[in-house]
């Protein structure tokens, strides 16, 4: 009987050893950028980095002009990324584009990006997360740049999975100023911030005692900032998490819509 049991276990192990692990077939995109079309004579070069755990069979740029028929252009390797060119278009033409990566078992697409011929693009690089408060349920952004930022297409993602806020064209953060967003947990009827402008309200809560990750992305899906406590064991924040001029995050008193005060205990650097 023992021999029979041992033989059966060996057979099962042999069968399971033949089962291959399922490899994630999708690609990820980063550093999606395009040159500027100052006028109707300027072609635009689009560049992107693409990575995957499987072999990528093709990478294409797909674009439309003024919501016309999509045009697909093969992208070519350049350094660590890929590039393709969109021909010159008429002044004020609106060009939308995205990247697709094709593997044996899947097609992945990037976020949709756009530009308008003759319009100088917005520099989002100065937009940062400045303060997070899970007690009063707010997220504060700051524009550290020298130009105003129209927030259309800017997104905030919670815990790497859920988009909780998307900026609109009528939301503008002036240079050196702050943008204060409250959770819909406190802006509804009877809430602490009842009647707060709907375009400045994010969905879902924000905890002061649970690990959380809050990511900020520009309209092309490029990362602008990343507050990540998911891998850190921390106690409940007494008030806010605040980022100071030294680039470190501290526990601090809440300063909604204003400059952060000096914190005493470092959360992380």
Phi and psi in degrees as GROMACS dihedral restraints (atoms count N, CA, C in turn):
[ dihedral_restraints ]
;  ai    aj    ak    al  type     phi  dphi    fc
    3     4     5     6     1   -59.8    20    10
    4     5     6     7     1   -40.3    20    10
    6     7     8     9     1   -62.5    20    10
    7     8     9    10     1   -38.0    20    10
    9    10    11    12     1   -65.8    20    10
   10    11    12    13     1   -43.3    20    10
   12    13    14    15     1   -63.5    20    10
   13    14    15    16     1   -45.1    20    10
   15    16    17    18     1   -61.5    20    10
   16    17    18    19     1   -40.8    20    10
   18    19    20    21     1   -65.6    20    10
   19    20    21    22     1   -38.0    20    10
   21    22    23    24     1   -66.6    20    10
   22    23    24    25     1   -43.8    20    10
   24    25    26    27     1   -61.1    20    10
   25    26    27    28     1   -42.9    20    10
   27    28    29    30     1   -61.5    20    10
   28    29    30    31     1   -39.1    20    10
   30    31    32    33     1   -66.0    20    10
   31    32    33    34     1   -42.2    20    10
   33    34    35    36     1   -63.2    20    10
   34    35    36    37     1   -44.1    20    10
   36    37    38    39     1   -61.4    20    10
   37    38    39    40     1   -38.4    20    10
   39    40    41    42     1   -64.8    20    10
   40    41    42    43     1   -38.4    20    10
   42    43    44    45     1   -69.8    20    10
   43    44    45    46     1   -44.4    20    10
   45    46    47    48     1   -68.3    20    10
   46    47    48    49     1   -28.3    20    10
   48    49    50    51     1   -67.4    20    10
   49    50    51    52     1   -19.7    20    10
   51    52    53    54     1   -86.8    20    10
   52    53    54    55     1   -11.1    20    10
   54    55    56    57     1   -80.8    20    10
   55    56    57    58     1   123.8    20    10
   57    58    59    60     1   -83.5    20    10
   58    59    60    61     1   146.3    20    10
   60    61    62    63     1   -65.8    20    10
   61    62    63    64     1   142.5    20    10
   63    64    65    66     1   -80.7    20    10
   64    65    66    67     1   122.4    20    10
   66    67    68    69     1   -95.4    20    10
   67    68    69    70     1   132.6    20    10
   69    70    71    72     1   -58.3    20    10
   70    71    72    73     1   120.1    20    10
   72    73    74    75     1   -91.2    20    10
   73    74    75    76     1    -1.3    20    10
   75    76    77    78     1   -95.8    20    10
   76    77    78    79     1   154.8    20    10
   78    79    80    81     1   -99.5    20    10
   79    80    81    82     1   157.9    20    10
   81    82    83    84     1  -118.9    20    10
   82    83    84    85     1   154.0    20    10
   84    85    86    87     1  -123.7    20    10
   85    86    87    88     1   145.4    20    10
   87    88    89    90     1  -151.1    20    10
   88    89    90    91     1   162.5    20    10
   90    91    92    93     1    52.5    20    10
   91    92    93    94     1    46.6    20    10
   93    94    95    96     1   -78.0    20    10
   94    95    96    97     1   115.9    20    10
   96    97    98    99     1  -141.4    20    10
   97    98    99   100     1   157.9    20    10
   99   100   101   102     1  -140.9    20    10
  100   101   102   103     1   151.3    20    10
  102   103   104   105     1   -73.4    20    10
  103   104   105   106     1   173.2    20    10
  105   106   107   108     1   -98.0    20    10
  106   107   108   109     1   134.6    20    10
  108   109   110   111     1   -97.1    20    10
  109   110   111   112     1    94.0    20    10
  111   112   113   114     1   -70.3    20    10
  112   113   114   115     1   -29.2    20    10
  114   115   116   117     1  -154.9    20    10
  115   116   117   118     1  -171.7    20    10
  117   118   119   120     1   -72.7    20    10
  118   119   120   121     1    -3.2    20    10
  120   121   122   123     1   -94.6    20    10
  121   122   123   124     1    -7.7    20    10
  123   124   125   126     1   -94.4    20    10
  124   125   126   127     1   115.3    20    10
  126   127   128   129     1   -73.9    20    10
  127   128   129   130     1   158.1    20    10
  129   130   131   132     1  -120.3    20    10
  130   131   132   133     1   130.0    20    10
  132   133   134   135     1   -99.5    20    10
  133   134   135   136     1   127.2    20    10
  135   136   137   138     1  -105.3    20    10
  136   137   138   139     1   132.2    20    10
  138   139   140   141     1  -125.7    20    10
  139   140   141   142     1   152.2    20    10
  141   142   143   144     1  -160.5    20    10
  142   143   144   145     1   151.7    20    10
  144   145   146   147     1  -103.1    20    10
  145   146   147   148     1   136.1    20    10
  147   148   149   150     1  -130.7    20    10
  148   149   150   151     1   135.2    20    10
  150   151   152   153     1  -138.0    20    10
  151   152   153   154     1   153.4    20    10
  153   154   155   156     1  -159.3    20    10
  154   155   156   157     1   158.8    20    10
  156   157   158   159     1   -83.7    20    10
  157   158   159   160     1    -9.2    20    10
  159   160   161   162     1  -121.8    20    10
  160   161   162   163     1   171.2    20    10
  162   163   164   165     1   -69.7    20    10
  163   164   165   166     1   130.8    20    10
  165   166   167   168     1   -92.7    20    10
  166   167   168   169     1   122.0    20    10
  168   169   170   171     1   -84.3    20    10
  169   170   171   172     1   -31.3    20    10
  171   172   173   174     1  -159.5    20    10
  172   173   174   175     1   147.2    20    10
  174   175   176   177     1  -128.3    20    10
  175   176   177   178     1   123.1    20    10
  177   178   179   180     1  -124.4    20    10
  178   179   180   181     1   150.1    20    10
  180   181   182   183     1  -101.0    20    10
  181   182   183   184     1   126.5    20    10
  183   184   185   186     1  -117.1    20    10
  184   185   186   187     1   123.1    20    10
  186   187   188   189     1  -136.0    20    10
  187   188   189   190     1   156.5    20    10
  189   190   191   192     1  -128.8    20    10
  190   191   192   193     1   153.2    20    10
  192   193   194   195     1  -118.5    20    10
  193   194   195   196     1   120.5    20    10
  195   196   197   198     1    52.3    20    10
  196   197   198   199     1    43.2    20    10
  198   199   200   201     1    61.5    20    10
  199   200   201   202     1    27.3    20    10
  201   202   203   204     1   -79.9    20    10
  202   203   204   205     1  -164.7    20    10
  204   205   206   207     1   -67.9    20    10
  205   206   207   208     1   140.0    20    10
  207   208   209   210     1   -68.2    20    10
  208   209   210   211     1   143.3    20    10
  210   211   212   213     1  -118.3    20    10
  211   212   213   214     1   132.6    20    10
  213   214   215   216     1  -109.0    20    10
  214   215   216   217     1   128.8    20    10
  216   217   218   219     1  -126.0    20    10
  217   218   219   220     1   131.8    20    10
  219   220   221   222     1   -68.8    20    10
  220   221   222   223     1   136.2    20    10
  222   223   224   225     1   -95.5    20    10
  223   224   225   226     1   152.4    20    10
  225   226   227   228     1  -122.9    20    10
  226   227   228   229     1   150.9    20    10
  228   229   230   231     1   -62.8    20    10
  229   230   231   232     1   142.1    20    10
  231   232   233   234     1  -152.6    20    10
  232   233   234   235     1   108.6    20    10
  234   235   236   237     1    62.0    20    10
  235   236   237   238     1  -124.2    20    10
  237   238   239   240     1   -93.1    20    10
  238   239   240   241     1     1.2    20    10
  240   241   242   243     1  -130.5    20    10
  241   242   243   244     1  -152.5    20    10
  243   244   245   246     1  -138.2    20    10
  244   245   246   247     1   157.3    20    10
  246   247   248   249     1  -143.5    20    10
  247   248   249   250     1   158.4    20    10
  249   250   251   252     1  -156.2    20    10
  250   251   252   253     1   163.3    20    10
  252   253   254   255     1  -119.4    20    10
  253   254   255   256     1   135.4    20    10
  255   256   257   258     1   -99.8    20    10
  256   257   258   259     1   124.9    20    10
  258   259   260   261     1   -60.2    20    10
  259   260   261   262     1   160.1    20    10
  261   262   263   264     1   -57.8    20    10
  262   263   264   265     1   141.4    20    10
  264   265   266   267     1  -125.1    20    10
  265   266   267   268     1   168.3    20    10
  267   268   269   270     1   -65.6    20    10
  268   269   270   271     1   156.1    20    10
  270   271   272   273     1   -56.7    20    10
  271   272   273   274     1   139.5    20    10
  273   274   275   276     1    71.4    20    10
  274   275   276   277     1     4.6    20    10
  276   277   278   279     1   -66.0    20    10
  277   278   279   280     1   138.8    20    10
  279   280   281   282     1  -101.6    20    10
  280   281   282   283     1   120.2    20    10
  282   283   284   285     1  -111.2    20    10
  283   284   285   286     1   121.8    20    10
  285   286   287   288     1  -107.9    20    10
  286   287   288   289     1   141.3    20    10
  288   289   290   291     1  -150.6    20    10
  289   290   291   292     1   159.8    20    10
  291   292   293   294     1  -149.8    20    10
  292   293   294   295     1   167.7    20    10
  294   295   296   297     1  -109.1    20    10
  295   296   297   298     1   138.5    20    10
  297   298   299   300     1  -120.8    20    10
  298   299   300   301     1   137.5    20    10
  300   301   302   303     1  -118.9    20    10
  301   302   303   304     1   127.1    20    10
  303   304   305   306     1  -109.6    20    10
  304   305   306   307     1   124.4    20    10
  306   307   308   309     1  -114.2    20    10
  307   308   309   310     1  -177.7    20    10
  309   310   311   312     1   -63.4    20    10
  310   311   312   313     1   -31.2    20    10
  312   313   314   315     1  -120.5    20    10
  313   314   315   316     1     3.8    20    10
  315   316   317   318     1  -161.4    20    10
  316   317   318   319     1   158.1    20    10
  318   319   320   321     1  -122.0    20    10
  319   320   321   322     1   123.9    20    10
  321   322   323   324     1  -107.9    20    10
  322   323   324   325     1   145.2    20    10
  324   325   326   327     1  -128.2    20    10
  325   326   327   328     1   145.1    20    10
  327   328   329   330     1   -82.4    20    10
  328   329   330   331     1   178.2    20    10
  330   331   332   333     1   -65.4    20    10
  331   332   333   334     1   154.7    20    10
  333   334   335   336     1   -80.8    20    10
  334   335   336   337     1   129.0    20    10
  336   337   338   339     1  -113.7    20    10
  337   338   339   340     1   163.6    20    10
  339   340   341   342     1  -152.9    20    10
  340   341   342   343     1   160.7    20    10
  342   343   344   345     1  -150.9    20    10
  343   344   345   346     1   158.9    20    10
  345   346   347   348     1  -119.0    20    10
  346   347   348   349     1   128.2    20    10
  348   349   350   351     1   -61.7    20    10
  349   350   351   352     1   127.4    20    10
  351   352   353   354     1    91.9    20    10
  352   353   354   355     1    -4.9    20    10
  354   355   356   357     1  -107.3    20    10
  355   356   357   358     1   125.5    20    10
  357   358   359   360     1   -74.3    20    10
  358   359   360   361     1   127.5    20    10
  360   361   362   363     1   -69.6    20    10
  361   362   363   364     1   160.3    20    10
  363   364   365   366     1   -81.8    20    10
  364   365   366   367     1   138.7    20    10
  366   367   368   369     1   -91.4    20    10
  367   368   369   370     1   108.4    20    10
  369   370   371   372     1   -91.0    20    10
  370   371   372   373     1    -2.1    20    10
  372   373   374   375     1   -63.6    20    10
  373   374   375   376     1   -22.6    20    10
  375   376   377   378     1   -87.5    20    10
  376   377   378   379     1     0.7    20    10
  378   379   380   381     1   -85.3    20    10
  379   380   381   382     1   124.7    20    10
  381   382   383   384     1  -136.5    20    10
  382   383   384   385     1   159.3    20    10
  384   385   386   387     1   -80.1    20    10
  385   386   387   388     1   128.1    20    10
  387   388   389   390     1  -110.2    20    10
  388   389   390   391     1   -33.8    20    10
  390   391   392   393     1  -156.3    20    10
  391   392   393   394     1   141.0    20    10
  393   394   395   396     1  -128.2    20    10
  394   395   396   397     1   133.9    20    10
  396   397   398   399     1  -136.3    20    10
  397   398   399   400     1   109.4    20    10
  399   400   401   402     1   -83.7    20    10
  400   401   402   403     1    -9.5    20    10
  402   403   404   405     1   -82.4    20    10
  403   404   405   406     1   -50.3    20    10
  405   406   407   408     1   -94.5    20    10
  406   407   408   409     1    -3.0    20    10
  408   409   410   411     1    64.5    20    10
  409   410   411   412     1    55.5    20    10
  411   412   413   414     1  -134.6    20    10
  412   413   414   415     1   154.9    20    10
  414   415   416   417     1  -121.9    20    10
  415   416   417   418     1   128.8    20    10
  417   418   419   420     1  -115.4    20    10
  418   419   420   421     1   128.3    20    10
  420   421   422   423     1  -106.6    20    10
  421   422   423   424     1   158.2    20    10
  423   424   425   426     1  -136.6    20    10
  424   425   426   427     1   141.8    20    10
  426   427   428   429     1   -97.7    20    10
  427   428   429   430     1   101.7    20    10
  429   430   431   432     1   -86.9    20    10
  430   431   432   433     1    -0.2    20    10
  432   433   434   435     1   -84.6    20    10
  433   434   435   436     1  -173.6    20    10
  435   436   437   438     1  -104.3    20    10
  436   437   438   439     1    -0.2    20    10
  438   439   440   441     1  -126.9    20    10
  439   440   441   442     1   152.6    20    10
  441   442   443   444     1   -65.4    20    10
  442   443   444   445     1   150.3    20    10
  444   445   446   447     1  -120.7    20    10
  445   446   447   448     1   119.1    20    10
  447   448   449   450     1   -80.7    20    10
  448   449   450   451     1   126.1    20    10
  450   451   452   453     1   -88.4    20    10
  451   452   453   454     1     6.7    20    10
  453   454   455   456     1   -55.9    20    10
  454   455   456   457     1   124.3    20    10
  456   457   458   459     1    87.7    20    10
  457   458   459   460     1   -11.1    20    10
  459   460   461   462     1   -69.8    20    10
  460   461   462   463     1   137.2    20    10
  462   463   464   465     1  -126.9    20    10
  463   464   465   466     1   153.2    20    10
  465   466   467   468     1  -119.3    20    10
  466   467   468   469     1   129.1    20    10
  468   469   470   471     1  -117.8    20    10
  469   470   471   472     1   134.0    20    10
  471   472   473   474     1  -105.4    20    10
  472   473   474   475     1   134.1    20    10
  474   475   476   477     1    53.8    20    10
  475   476   477   478     1    33.2    20    10
  477   478   479   480     1    62.3    20    10
  478   479   480   481     1    16.0    20    10
  480   481   482   483     1  -137.7    20    10
  481   482   483   484     1   -27.3    20    10
  483   484   485   486     1  -126.0    20    10
  484   485   486   487     1   124.9    20    10
  486   487   488   489     1   -77.9    20    10
  487   488   489   490     1   117.1    20    10
  489   490   491   492     1  -104.2    20    10
  490   491   492   493     1   -11.3    20    10
  492   493   494   495     1  -157.3    20    10
  493   494   495   496     1   139.0    20    10
  495   496   497   498     1  -129.9    20    10
  496   497   498   499     1   126.7    20    10
  498   499   500   501     1   -71.1    20    10
  499   500   501   502     1   153.1    20    10
  501   502   503   504     1  -116.8    20    10
  502   503   504   505     1   167.3    20    10
  504   505   506   507     1   -65.2    20    10
  505   506   507   508     1   -27.0    20    10
  507   508   509   510     1   -86.0    20    10
  508   509   510   511     1     1.6    20    10
  510   511   512   513     1   -99.0    20    10
  511   512   513   514     1   116.6    20    10
  513   514   515   516     1  -126.3    20    10
  514   515   516   517     1   132.3    20    10
  516   517   518   519     1  -108.1    20    10
  517   518   519   520     1   113.2    20    10
  519   520   521   522     1   -71.2    20    10
  520   521   522   523     1   155.3    20    10
  522   523   524   525     1   -54.7    20    10
  523   524   525   526     1   129.0    20    10
  525   526   527   528     1    79.5    20    10
  526   527   528   529     1     2.5    20    10
  528   529   530   531     1  -107.5    20    10
  529   530   531   532     1   175.3    20    10
  531   532   533   534     1  -115.1    20    10
  532   533   534   535     1   155.4    20    10
  534   535   536   537     1  -124.6    20    10
  535   536   537   538     1   121.5    20    10
  537   538   539   540     1  -107.8    20    10
  538   539   540   541     1   120.1    20    10
  540   541   542   543     1  -114.3    20    10
  541   542   543   544     1   133.4    20    10
  543   544   545   546     1  -111.4    20    10
  544   545   546   547     1   152.8    20    10
  546   547   548   549     1   -72.9    20    10
  547   548   549   550     1   149.4    20    10
  549   550   551   552     1   -68.6    20    10
  550   551   552   553     1    -7.6    20    10
  552   553   554   555     1   -68.6    20    10
  553   554   555   556     1   -23.6    20    10
  555   556   557   558     1  -120.2    20    10
  556   557   558   559     1     5.2    20    10
  558   559   560   561     1  -108.7    20    10
  559   560   561   562     1    -3.6    20    10
  561   562   563   564     1   -76.7    20    10
  562   563   564   565     1  -175.1    20    10
  564   565   566   567     1   -58.6    20    10
  565   566   567   568     1   123.2    20    10
  567   568   569   570     1    83.3    20    10
  568   569   570   571     1    -0.2    20    10
  570   571   572   573     1   -76.4    20    10
  571   572   573   574     1   166.2    20    10
  573   574   575   576     1   -62.8    20    10
  574   575   576   577     1   -27.0    20    10
  576   577   578   579     1  -120.6    20    10
  577   578   579   580     1    37.6    20    10
  579   580   581   582     1   -54.7    20    10
  580   581   582   583     1   134.6    20    10
  582   583   584   585     1    86.6    20    10
  583   584   585   586     1     4.2    20    10
  585   586   587   588     1   -63.0    20    10
  586   587   588   589     1   144.9    20    10
  588   589   590   591     1   -52.9    20    10
  589   590   591   592     1   129.9    20    10
  591   592   593   594     1   -61.8    20    10
  592   593   594   595     1   -30.6    20    10
  594   595   596   597     1   -72.3    20    10
  595   596   597   598     1    -7.9    20    10
  597   598   599   600     1  -113.4    20    10
  598   599   600   601     1    24.9    20    10
  600   601   602   603     1  -116.2    20    10
  601   602   603   604     1   128.9    20    10
  603   604   605   606     1  -102.0    20    10
  604   605   606   607     1   156.3    20    10
  606   607   608   609     1   -89.6    20    10
  607   608   609   610     1   145.5    20    10
  609   610   611   612     1    83.5    20    10
  610   611   612   613     1   172.7    20    10
  612   613   614   615     1   -92.3    20    10
  613   614   615   616     1  -176.3    20    10
  615   616   617   618     1  -147.6    20    10
  616   617   618   619     1   117.3    20    10
  618   619   620   621     1   -92.9    20    10
  619   620   621   622     1   145.2    20    10
  621   622   623   624     1   -94.5    20    10
  622   623   624   625     1    -9.2    20    10
  624   625   626   627     1  -119.5    20    10
  625   626   627   628     1   -10.7    20    10
  627   628   629   630     1  -108.4    20    10
  628   629   630   631     1   149.7    20    10
  630   631   632   633     1   -58.5    20    10
  631   632   633   634     1   140.1    20    10
  633   634   635   636     1  -145.5    20    10
  634   635   636   637     1   151.1    20    10
  636   637   638   639     1  -127.5    20    10
  637   638   639   640     1   128.8    20    10
  639   640   641   642     1  -125.7    20    10
  640   641   642   643     1   119.9    20    10
  642   643   644   645     1  -115.4    20    10
  643   644   645   646     1   144.3    20    10
  645   646   647   648     1  -117.1    20    10
  646   647   648   649     1   128.2    20    10
  648   649   650   651     1  -126.7    20    10
  649   650   651   652     1   145.7    20    10
  651   652   653   654     1   -77.8    20    10
  652   653   654   655     1   174.8    20    10
  654   655   656   657     1   -61.6    20    10
  655   656   657   658     1   -18.3    20    10
  657   658   659   660     1   -91.1    20    10
  658   659   660   661     1     0.3    20    10
  660   661   662   663     1    88.1    20    10
  661   662   663   664     1     9.4    20    10
  663   664   665   666     1   -81.8    20    10
  664   665   666   667     1   140.6    20    10
  666   667   668   669     1   -71.0    20    10
  667   668   669   670     1   131.0    20    10
  669   670   671   672     1  -104.4    20    10
  670   671   672   673     1   -34.4    20    10
  672   673   674   675     1  -161.7    20    10
  673   674   675   676     1   158.1    20    10
  675   676   677   678     1  -151.5    20    10
  676   677   678   679     1   106.7    20    10
  678   679   680   681     1   -97.6    20    10
  679   680   681   682     1   113.9    20    10
  681   682   683   684     1  -129.1    20    10
  682   683   684   685     1   105.8    20    10
  684   685   686   687     1  -108.1    20    10
  685   686   687   688     1     7.0    20    10
  687   688   689   690     1   -62.5    20    10
  688   689   690   691     1   -30.5    20    10
  690   691   692   693     1  -102.3    20    10
  691   692   693   694     1     6.3    20    10
  693   694   695   696     1  -115.4    20    10
  694   695   696   697     1   137.3    20    10
  696   697   698   699     1   -92.2    20    10
  697   698   699   700     1   110.0    20    10
  699   700   701   702     1  -129.6    20    10
  700   701   702   703     1   153.2    20    10
  702   703   704   705     1   -79.2    20    10
  703   704   705   706     1   172.2    20    10
  705   706   707   708     1   -60.7    20    10
  706   707   708   709     1   135.4    20    10
  708   709   710   711     1   -70.4    20    10
  709   710   711   712     1   126.9    20    10
  711   712   713   714     1   -63.6    20    10
  712   713   714   715     1   -29.7    20    10
  714   715   716   717     1  -147.9    20    10
  715   716   717   718     1   -86.0    20    10
  717   718   719   720     1  -121.2    20    10
  718   719   720   721     1   161.9    20    10
  720   721   722   723     1   -97.9    20    10
  721   722   723   724     1   128.3    20    10
  723   724   725   726     1  -131.3    20    10
  724   725   726   727     1   139.9    20    10
  726   727   728   729     1   -97.0    20    10
  727   728   729   730     1   123.1    20    10
  729   730   731   732     1   -98.3    20    10
  730   731   732   733     1   178.9    20    10
  732   733   734   735     1   -62.3    20    10
  733   734   735   736     1   -21.9    20    10
  735   736   737   738     1   -82.1    20    10
  736   737   738   739     1     1.0    20    10
  738   739   740   741     1    83.0    20    10
  739   740   741   742     1     2.4    20    10
  741   742   743   744     1   -97.4    20    10
  742   743   744   745     1   151.8    20    10
  744   745   746   747     1   -96.9    20    10
  745   746   747   748     1   134.8    20    10
  747   748   749   750     1  -126.9    20    10
  748   749   750   751     1   156.8    20    10
  750   751   752   753     1   -75.1    20    10
  751   752   753   754     1   132.9    20    10
  753   754   755   756     1  -152.9    20    10
  754   755   756   757     1   166.4    20    10
  756   757   758   759     1   -68.3    20    10
  757   758   759   760     1   153.0    20    10
  759   760   761   762     1   -68.6    20    10
  760   761   762   763     1   135.7    20    10
  762   763   764   765     1  -135.7    20    10
  763   764   765   766     1    61.7    20    10
  765   766   767   768     1   -61.5    20    10
  766   767   768   769     1   126.0    20    10
  768   769   770   771     1    75.9    20    10
  769   770   771   772     1    13.2    20    10
  771   772   773   774     1  -141.0    20    10
  772   773   774   775     1   169.9    20    10
  774   775   776   777     1   -60.6    20    10
  775   776   777   778     1   140.0    20    10
  777   778   779   780     1   -67.6    20    10
  778   779   780   781     1   148.6    20    10
  780   781   782   783     1   -92.0    20    10
  781   782   783   784     1   165.4    20    10
  783   784   785   786     1   -69.6    20    10
  784   785   786   787     1   124.3    20    10
  786   787   788   789     1   -87.2    20    10
  787   788   789   790     1   165.1    20    10
  789   790   791   792     1  -106.7    20    10
  790   791   792   793     1   -36.3    20    10
  792   793   794   795     1  -109.8    20    10
  793   794   795   796     1   123.3    20    10
  795   796   797   798     1   -74.7    20    10
  796   797   798   799     1   128.9    20    10
  798   799   800   801     1   -81.4    20    10
  799   800   801   802     1   -54.8    20    10
  801   802   803   804     1  -164.1    20    10
  802   803   804   805     1   165.7    20    10
